[in-house]
């Protein structure tokens, strides 16, 4: 046995203090962005059936939720809106008194230090549920850009700190950047859903945002989960067009893509820990199959280790509490 030659890796794992000293990756509550669903109406706090612990809030119920987010030290929220009425062009998305615009004003009045990120898409506001304008069964790219730019401008006017377009129309970043600049919002950054796959993990979100397509699917504009190199083309286009952040969505099955983006592009990188990923952990935890706290923190840490700088996650409030306990 004295002739064996091997490395003593365990020396750096001997105790908690040693492990803490050589830790490579850290998860902080400042890394977290919390999604909030706002709905028109009064006295509404509806739990999303497929996402335990996630709710739709009317404006009069939103204040308490935002107060809690701020108290937990979470630095940013991203807003998704559910309008009372929908139409073919998604008027509620760009109306000056749309639900996202009103929620933004409320939050910025109550907590001006909290960053408000506005999701910029049409699917929640169109009666057909697609992310762009349609003609027959076709999703129109170029005509949709004008509506998306108009939506971004209205969100910025309402006080949004960051515009986050998620529609995956070609040219959406350049159209929105031009619109914001012309309207005097040169200082507002764009957090682009640059790499967004046509994923099966989005199912619970469609319950939460009431945004399922009424015909077909979104595979003609969201990316094929089989493709890796396409992510480089999408990211490069958005960077050239003026994106300030890049989002990879989903996160858990696309950690390789997150690492690719981190290795190749200097922009802040955001992982979107999507609804299906959240729902699976919650379901397993409710059934007693896993320890929720440990699995959530390990999952989020994995996204950081893969290269993400920020994480959009429905676990944000719980994670912030658990991180504070450490």
C-alpha positions as CSV (number, residue, x, y, z in Angstrom):
1,X,0.0,0.0,0.0
2,X,2.9,2.4,0.6
3,X,3.7,2.4,-3.1
4,X,0.3,3.7,-4.2
5,X,0.3,7.1,-5.9
6,X,-2.8,9.2,-6.0
7,X,-4.1,12.7,-5.2
8,X,-5.6,13.5,-1.8
9,X,-8.6,15.6,-2.9
10,X,-10.4,15.0,0.4
11,X,-8.0,17.2,2.3
12,X,-10.0,20.2,1.1
13,X,-13.3,18.6,2.2
14,X,-12.3,17.7,5.7
15,X,-14.7,20.1,7.6
16,X,-17.2,22.8,7.1
17,X,-14.7,25.6,7.5
18,X,-12.3,24.1,5.0
19,X,-15.1,23.6,2.5
20,X,-16.3,27.2,2.9
21,X,-12.8,28.5,2.3
22,X,-12.4,26.7,-1.1
23,X,-16.0,27.2,-2.3
24,X,-16.0,28.3,-5.9
25,X,-19.6,29.3,-6.6
26,X,-21.9,31.4,-4.4
27,X,-25.6,32.0,-4.5
28,X,-26.8,35.4,-3.1
29,X,-30.3,36.8,-2.7
30,X,-29.1,39.7,-4.8
31,X,-28.9,37.2,-7.8
32,X,-32.7,36.6,-7.7
33,X,-35.5,38.1,-9.8
34,X,-39.0,37.2,-8.6
35,X,-41.8,36.9,-11.2
36,X,-45.2,38.4,-10.3
37,X,-48.5,37.9,-12.1
38,X,-50.9,40.9,-11.9
39,X,-54.5,40.7,-12.9
40,X,-57.2,43.2,-13.5
41,X,-60.0,43.3,-10.9
42,X,-60.3,43.7,-7.1
43,X,-59.6,41.6,-4.1
44,X,-58.0,38.8,-6.1
45,X,-55.3,36.5,-4.9
46,X,-55.7,33.3,-6.9
47,X,-53.2,30.5,-6.3
48,X,-52.1,28.9,-9.5
49,X,-53.2,25.3,-9.3
50,X,-50.1,23.9,-11.1
51,X,-47.7,26.2,-9.2
52,X,-48.3,25.9,-5.4
53,X,-47.3,29.1,-3.6
54,X,-47.6,31.3,-6.8
55,X,-50.5,33.7,-7.1
56,X,-52.2,36.1,-9.4
57,X,-52.6,39.4,-7.7
58,X,-55.0,42.3,-8.3
59,X,-53.5,45.7,-7.6
60,X,-55.1,46.0,-4.2
61,X,-53.4,42.7,-3.1
62,X,-50.1,43.5,-4.8
63,X,-48.8,45.9,-2.2
64,X,-48.4,43.3,0.5
65,X,-46.6,40.9,-1.9
66,X,-44.2,43.6,-3.0
67,X,-43.6,44.7,0.6
68,X,-42.6,41.1,1.4
69,X,-40.2,40.9,-1.6
70,X,-38.5,44.1,-0.5
71,X,-38.2,43.0,3.1
72,X,-36.5,39.8,2.0
73,X,-33.9,41.8,0.1
74,X,-34.8,40.6,-3.4
75,X,-33.6,43.4,-5.7
76,X,-36.0,42.9,-8.7
77,X,-39.3,41.6,-9.9
78,X,-40.5,40.8,-13.4
79,X,-44.2,41.5,-14.2
80,X,-46.6,39.5,-16.2
81,X,-50.1,40.9,-16.8
82,X,-53.6,39.3,-17.2
83,X,-56.0,41.8,-18.8
84,X,-59.7,41.8,-18.3
85,X,-60.2,41.9,-22.1
86,X,-58.1,40.5,-25.0
87,X,-58.2,41.3,-28.7
88,X,-56.3,40.3,-31.9
89,X,-53.6,42.9,-31.5
90,X,-53.0,42.7,-27.8
91,X,-54.2,46.3,-27.0
92,X,-53.8,45.7,-23.3
93,X,-50.1,45.2,-23.7
94,X,-49.4,48.8,-24.8
95,X,-52.3,50.7,-23.3
96,X,-51.0,53.4,-21.0
97,X,-53.4,52.1,-18.3
98,X,-52.8,48.4,-18.9
99,X,-52.4,46.1,-16.0
100,X,-48.6,45.9,-16.2
101,X,-48.3,49.7,-16.5
102,X,-50.5,50.3,-13.5
103,X,-48.7,47.7,-11.4
104,X,-45.4,49.3,-12.4
105,X,-46.6,52.7,-11.2
106,X,-47.9,51.2,-7.9
107,X,-44.6,49.4,-7.2
108,X,-42.3,52.4,-8.1
109,X,-44.4,54.7,-5.9
110,X,-44.3,52.4,-3.0
111,X,-40.8,51.0,-3.4
112,X,-38.8,53.1,-5.8
113,X,-35.6,51.2,-5.1
114,X,-37.1,47.9,-6.3
115,X,-36.2,47.2,-9.9
116,X,-39.2,46.6,-12.1
117,X,-38.6,44.4,-15.1
118,X,-41.5,44.4,-17.7
119,X,-42.0,41.3,-19.7
120,X,-42.6,42.6,-23.2
121,X,-44.8,40.1,-25.2
122,X,-48.3,39.9,-26.6
123,X,-49.4,36.3,-25.8
124,X,-51.1,37.3,-22.5
125,X,-53.0,40.1,-24.2
126,X,-54.1,38.5,-27.6
127,X,-57.2,36.5,-28.0
128,X,-55.3,34.0,-30.1
129,X,-52.5,33.6,-27.5
130,X,-49.6,34.0,-29.8
131,X,-46.6,36.3,-29.2
132,X,-47.1,38.3,-32.4
133,X,-49.8,39.5,-34.8
134,X,-51.5,36.8,-36.9
135,X,-52.9,36.4,-40.4
136,X,-54.8,33.2,-40.8
137,X,-52.6,30.7,-39.1
138,X,-49.4,32.6,-39.7
139,X,-47.6,34.6,-37.1
140,X,-46.4,37.8,-38.7
141,X,-42.9,39.0,-37.9
142,X,-42.4,42.5,-39.1
143,X,-45.9,44.0,-38.3
144,X,-45.5,42.6,-34.7
145,X,-42.3,44.7,-34.2
146,X,-44.2,47.9,-34.2
147,X,-46.6,46.7,-31.6
148,X,-43.8,45.3,-29.4
149,X,-41.9,48.6,-29.6
150,X,-45.1,50.5,-28.7
151,X,-45.5,48.1,-25.7
152,X,-42.0,48.7,-24.5
153,X,-42.4,52.5,-24.7
154,X,-45.6,52.4,-22.7
155,X,-43.9,50.2,-20.0
156,X,-40.9,52.6,-19.8
157,X,-43.3,55.6,-19.5
158,X,-45.0,53.8,-16.6
159,X,-41.6,53.5,-14.8
160,X,-40.2,50.2,-15.8
161,X,-36.5,50.0,-15.1
162,X,-35.7,47.2,-17.6
163,X,-37.6,46.0,-20.7
164,X,-37.5,42.2,-21.1
165,X,-38.9,41.2,-24.6
166,X,-39.8,37.5,-24.7
167,X,-41.6,37.2,-28.0
168,X,-38.8,35.8,-30.2
169,X,-39.7,37.7,-33.3
170,X,-36.7,38.4,-35.5
171,X,-35.4,41.9,-35.0
172,X,-37.3,42.5,-31.8
173,X,-34.3,44.0,-30.0
174,X,-33.4,46.5,-32.7
175,X,-37.1,47.6,-33.0
176,X,-37.5,48.1,-29.3
177,X,-34.1,49.8,-28.9
178,X,-35.0,52.2,-31.7
179,X,-38.5,52.9,-30.2
180,X,-37.1,53.5,-26.7
181,X,-34.4,55.8,-28.0
182,X,-36.7,57.8,-30.1
183,X,-39.1,58.2,-27.1
184,X,-36.3,59.5,-24.9
185,X,-35.6,56.3,-23.0
186,X,-32.0,55.7,-24.1
187,X,-31.1,54.9,-20.5
188,X,-33.5,52.0,-20.2
189,X,-31.7,48.6,-20.7
190,X,-33.1,45.6,-22.6
191,X,-33.0,42.2,-21.0
192,X,-33.5,40.1,-24.0
193,X,-34.9,36.6,-24.0
194,X,-32.2,35.9,-26.6
195,X,-32.2,32.1,-26.3
196,X,-35.7,30.9,-25.7
197,X,-36.6,27.3,-26.6
198,X,-40.0,25.9,-27.5
199,X,-40.1,23.9,-24.3
200,X,-42.5,21.6,-22.7
201,X,-41.5,23.1,-19.3
202,X,-43.7,26.1,-19.9
203,X,-47.0,24.4,-19.2
204,X,-47.8,25.7,-15.7
205,X,-46.9,29.3,-16.8
206,X,-49.8,29.1,-19.3
207,X,-52.1,28.5,-16.3
208,X,-50.6,31.4,-14.4
209,X,-50.7,33.9,-17.3
210,X,-53.7,32.5,-19.2
211,X,-51.6,32.7,-22.4
212,X,-51.9,29.4,-24.1
213,X,-52.0,29.6,-28.0
214,X,-55.5,29.0,-29.3
215,X,-54.2,27.2,-32.4
216,X,-50.9,25.5,-33.3
217,X,-47.8,26.1,-31.2
218,X,-44.9,28.4,-30.9
219,X,-42.3,26.3,-32.7
220,X,-42.2,28.6,-35.7
221,X,-40.6,31.4,-33.6
222,X,-39.2,29.7,-30.4
223,X,-36.1,27.6,-30.8
224,X,-35.8,23.9,-31.3
225,X,-34.6,22.1,-28.1
226,X,-32.3,20.0,-30.3
227,X,-30.2,23.0,-31.4
228,X,-27.1,24.3,-29.7
229,X,-25.3,26.3,-32.4
230,X,-28.5,28.3,-33.2
231,X,-28.2,29.8,-29.7
232,X,-25.0,31.5,-30.7
233,X,-26.7,33.1,-33.8
234,X,-29.6,34.3,-31.7
235,X,-27.3,35.8,-29.0
236,X,-25.0,37.5,-31.5
237,X,-28.0,39.1,-33.3
238,X,-29.4,40.5,-30.0
239,X,-26.0,41.8,-28.9
240,X,-25.5,43.6,-32.3
241,X,-29.0,45.0,-32.0
242,X,-28.4,46.5,-28.6
243,X,-29.3,44.0,-25.9
244,X,-27.9,44.7,-22.4
245,X,-28.6,41.3,-20.8
246,X,-29.1,37.9,-22.3
247,X,-31.7,35.4,-21.0
248,X,-31.5,31.6,-21.5
249,X,-34.9,30.0,-21.0
250,X,-35.5,27.3,-19.7
251,X,-32.5,26.8,-17.4
252,X,-32.4,23.3,-15.9
253,X,-32.3,21.3,-19.2
254,X,-30.2,24.0,-20.9
255,X,-27.2,24.3,-18.5
256,X,-24.9,23.6,-21.4
257,X,-26.3,26.6,-23.3
258,X,-25.9,28.8,-20.3
259,X,-22.2,27.8,-20.1
260,X,-21.8,28.4,-23.9
261,X,-23.3,31.9,-23.6
262,X,-21.1,32.7,-20.5
263,X,-17.9,31.5,-22.3
264,X,-18.6,33.5,-25.4
265,X,-20.3,36.8,-24.6
266,X,-19.5,39.5,-22.0
267,X,-23.1,40.6,-21.2
268,X,-24.8,39.8,-17.9
269,X,-26.4,36.4,-18.3
270,X,-29.8,35.5,-16.8
271,X,-31.2,32.0,-16.3
272,X,-35.0,31.6,-16.3
273,X,-35.9,28.8,-13.9
274,X,-39.3,28.2,-15.5
275,X,-42.6,27.1,-14.2
276,X,-42.3,23.4,-15.1
277,X,-39.0,23.2,-13.2
278,X,-40.6,24.9,-10.2
279,X,-43.7,22.7,-10.3
280,X,-41.7,19.5,-10.4
281,X,-39.8,20.4,-7.3
282,X,-42.9,21.6,-5.5
283,X,-44.8,18.4,-6.3
284,X,-42.0,16.2,-5.1
285,X,-41.6,18.2,-1.9
286,X,-45.3,18.1,-1.2
287,X,-45.2,14.3,-1.5
288,X,-42.2,14.1,0.8
289,X,-39.9,12.7,-1.8
290,X,-37.2,15.4,-1.6
291,X,-36.0,18.0,0.9
292,X,-37.3,21.1,-0.8
293,X,-34.8,23.6,0.7
294,X,-31.8,21.6,-0.2
295,X,-33.0,20.7,-3.7
296,X,-34.0,24.3,-4.5
297,X,-30.7,25.8,-3.3
298,X,-28.7,23.1,-5.1
299,X,-30.7,23.7,-8.3
300,X,-30.2,27.4,-8.2
301,X,-26.5,27.0,-7.3
302,X,-26.1,24.7,-10.4
303,X,-27.5,27.5,-12.6
304,X,-24.9,29.9,-11.1
305,X,-22.1,27.4,-11.6
306,X,-23.2,26.9,-15.2
307,X,-22.5,30.6,-15.7
308,X,-25.6,32.6,-14.9
309,X,-25.2,36.0,-13.2
310,X,-28.9,36.3,-12.3
311,X,-31.8,33.9,-12.0
312,X,-35.5,34.5,-12.6
313,X,-37.2,32.0,-10.3
314,X,-40.5,31.4,-8.6
315,X,-38.4,30.0,-5.7
316,X,-36.9,33.5,-5.0
317,X,-38.8,34.3,-1.8
318,X,-38.1,30.9,-0.2
319,X,-34.5,31.0,-1.4
320,X,-33.9,34.5,0.0
321,X,-35.2,33.3,3.4
322,X,-33.0,30.1,3.4
323,X,-29.9,32.1,2.3
324,X,-30.5,34.4,5.2
325,X,-30.6,31.5,7.6
326,X,-27.1,30.3,6.6
